Structures are given as C-alpha cells and as structure tokens.
Amino acid sequence: SKLANNASGQLEWEDYFFHLIFPEDKRDLSIWPKTPSYYTEVTSDYARRLRVLASKILEVLSLELGLEEGRLEKEVGGMEELLLQMKINYYPKCPQPELALGVEAHT
C-alpha cells in the first residue's frame, strides 16, 4: 500500500501489486498470485507478447531516427537485459475521499 503525500498535500490512496514479468529467469513466481489459477500462464503469455512488441517499436524508432536497425534495442542492453514490470492498482474505498487522491498525475 502507498499512503504518501503528493505535491498538492493529498494522500495517494491505493493498494498495488508490482512485480517483474520478464525476463522469465528473473521472475520470482513465489510472490505471484495463486488465484486465479491461470494468472501465471496468462501473465507469462502477456509478457512474451509485450517483449515482441517492445522489440518492434524499438526497431521502428531506430529506423525512423535514421539509426541502424536494432540500435535502440542494443542501447537498452538487448531484449535479454530489458526488464518488464507490471503494476496492478486497486483503489479501496476511502473513508475521507476529500483528503485523498487515487494516484497522482503521471507525466
């Protein structure tokens, strides 16, 4: 859980689960949810597909920036070094909503 003041003085009122999903050999499956029973299978499939998408995006960006193909992927350490993490947010009912914010703005 995160109960921290943001720049406006409001509390961020959220629970979350944040975990590494790729590469597979660096995951800690002992902290992954056991229910639903298909969570590991579905999340693993999502991670593999996300890795492929990330590679394609880096390839297109490299070419459009006038760099050699694969340059950006190389600069991030290659796909084996790229860490993909997932954060699942839950916003429980707040007893004093006027004092809280679900999560602060992202930039």
N, C-alpha and C positions, 0 to 999 in steps of 0.2 A: 504494500500500500504506500501511497505517496500522500503525505499531508504536509505540503510545503507552501510557504507564501510565495506568490509570484510578484512581479514588479508593481502590480496595482494593489497589493496587500491582501488580495483574496487567497483563500486556500484552494489548492488543487485537490479536488475530491475524487479520487479514482483508486481502484484496485487494478492490478495488471499482472500479467504473466509474460515475462520477457525471456526468450531462450534462443540459442543458436540452432539453426536448422540446416546449415550447410557450411563446410563440407561434412559429409556423413561421419568421417572418422574423428571429428572433433566434437560431435554432439554428446550430450550427457542425457541419455534416454531415461535414466533413473528419476529425473525431475519432470519428465513429460507426463501429461495426464494419462491415466489408465482408462478413463471413460471420456467420451465414448470409445468403445473397443477399436474402432477404425481410425482413431486420431493419429497414431504413428504412421500408418500406411498412407493416409490422405495427405498429411503434412509433409511426409517424405517425397511423395509424388509432386506436390506443390513446389518444394524446394528444388527438385531436379528441373522442373519446367522453368522456374524462375531463373535458375542458373543459365539455361539455354537462352532465355530472353535477355538476360544481362549481357551475355556474350554477343548476341546480335546487335543490341543497342550500342555497345562499345565499338563494335566493328563499323557500324554505320557512322557513328560520330567521328571515328578516326578518319574515314574516307572523306566525309563532308568537311572536315577541318583541314584537309589536304595532307594528312599524315599517311604513312604507310599502313596497310591493312594490319590490324592486330596491335597497333601501337599503344592505344589506351589500355587494352587488356594487359599488355606487357607491363605498363607503368603501374598498374594496381597489383602487380605480383602474379598475374595469371589467374585463371579461374580456380586453381587449387589453393591459392592464398586468399581469395576473396571470401570474406565471412558474411553469410546471410543470416540475419536475425529476425525473429518475429516477435511482435509485441501485441498482446491481446488485451484490450482495455475493457473494464467493467466499471460502470458508474452507479454505485449503490445509491439508494435514496438518502438524501442529505437532510438531517434534522433542522438545519438552518441554511436553506439554499441561498438566501440573500448574502451570506458570508462566503459562499464557495463558488468555485468555477470547476466544471468537469475537467478540463485540461486547458492550459494556456495556449495562446495562438502560436502557430508554427510559422517560421519564415523560410 
